[in-house]
Amino acid sequence: MRSFVLILTIGCLLPSCLFYPQVGMLVWGWLTLMSPHQEVYGLAQALQFNLVVAVVTLLAWLVSAEPKVPPGSAVLSAFILFVLLMGVSQLTAALPDYSFTFFDRFIREMVFIFLCLAMLNSKARIHAMLWIYAISIGYFAVKGGAFTLVSGGGYHVVGPPNSMIGDNNHIGLAVVMALPVMNYLRLQTANRPLRTGIVLAMVLSFICVLGTQSRGAFIGLAAMGLVLIWRSRHRTLSLVVIAAMAIPMVMFMPETWVERMETIGSATDDNSFNARVQAWWIAVYIALGDPLTGVGFRAGYIQSVADMFTGGGYVARAHHSIYFEILAAMGFLGLAVYLLIMFLTWRNAARVRRLARDRRGLEWAHDLASMAQATLAGYIVAGASMSVEFWAGYWLFVPILLHLRRLVEAEVVVGADAPSTALRRGPATAALEPRR
């Protein structure tokens, strides 16, 4: 039944993707973030919906009047350079055939992001993509949180199989990053029942993160929460409200979960952590051997490649870090550009916050920039122990914040500089509103 529904849905959406590339961009984003074809069986799972929608959307975009070149900016230049370095890394890979499997997957993500850099150029389109983001990840968050509650905390949440967020750690990080997006949509939604539904989804999302039993996601949740509190206009009240929600949820989890989280404080005694440190050292040795190109995507996982650069003595495995994955695959130069994109994206959010502060009509932009920084904080911290360097859920914020900055700068230039009137909200919801 689910297969039939998915095939029917895609079939109905394809004509709209052909005539309206902005619709295709949203459908492509849905398929990329949620991977609904991995939740079904039979023919629907075998069909390459993502590829079909991507081809139709790109063709529609090329023949449409939509912009073909994204607006010039430092982050765009860094993005293009990074994609070129990806190609160089693949051409010089230690195991080209093995690396190409991952390069092919990752370059498709970059094509999608480039399309967003060109087309995600209005408030309506940004909001539509944020709803796609929240619904796609919220589906797994609500389901995982509900199952965790019903099972008394014993359910182990994982993501859709054969996807970038299939691992429990990765789905945990995805949900952490979706929480500020949900909060932003709550702030922008006037419909009371819908706002209530979003709050419920946020509570279940928090429980879902706990249900993943991922220490990395838990640390990311803490980092995201701290930024969320810092950006609030009512920091003390925010801390009280979040603590009032979090403490009972943590106490609800079983003793096995508590024991696992307690190992965060003694990571150096943990075999899993020590194995990751070894994998990080392999990445460093690889980068020292090939500082400009690296050895290709995921090639450092292969024992023969690891031995080539370390001289033996290290067990090859996943590097489990966005930073060390890039370092091994693309060398120091690739890592430097990756970090530059991250910095410029954060700076775009900070620029929007400064420009939109106390300006009538730009409250939404200030709120979005604040929530985006909370999302990025979760990724920057938790990603240090996860292999999600090419997950679209992070990269989407590159075009979102680039265009958000351009929209705000254009509005400020035409003189929209009147001080805003604060929206009246109750104290419980005000606790999660960004600080102006």
HELIX and SHEET records of a PDB file:
HELIX    1   1 ARG A    2  PHE A   19  1                                  18    
HELIX    2   2 PRO A   21  MET A   34  1                                  14    
HELIX    3   3 PRO A   36  GLU A   39  5                                   4    
HELIX    4   4 LEU A   43  ALA A   46  1                                   4    
HELIX    5   5 PHE A   49  VAL A   63  1                                  15    
HELIX    6   6 ALA A   74  LEU A   91  1                                  18    
HELIX    7   7 PRO A   96  MET A  119  1                                  24    
HELIX    8   8 LYS A  123  VAL A  150  1                                  28    
HELIX    9   9 ASN A  168  GLN A  188  1                                  21    
HELIX   10  10 ARG A  192  GLY A  211  1                                  20    
HELIX   11  11 ARG A  215  TRP A  230  1                                  16    
HELIX   12  12 ARG A  235  PHE A  252  1                                  18    
HELIX   13  13 GLU A  255  GLU A  262  1                                   8    
HELIX   14  14 THR A  263  ASP A  269  5                                   7    
HELIX   15  15 ASN A  271  GLY A  289  1                                  19    
HELIX   16  16 ALA A  299  TYR A  301  5                                   3    
HELIX   17  17 GLN A  303  THR A  310  1                                   8    
HELIX   18  18 ILE A  322  ALA A  356  1                                  35    
HELIX   19  19 GLU A  363  ALA A  382  1                                  20    
HELIX   20  20 GLY A  383  SER A  385  5                                   3    
HELIX   21  21 ALA A  392  TRP A  395  1                                   4    
HELIX   22  22 PHE A  397  VAL A  413  1                                  17    
HELIX   23  23 PRO A  427  ALA A  430  1                                   4    
END                                                                             
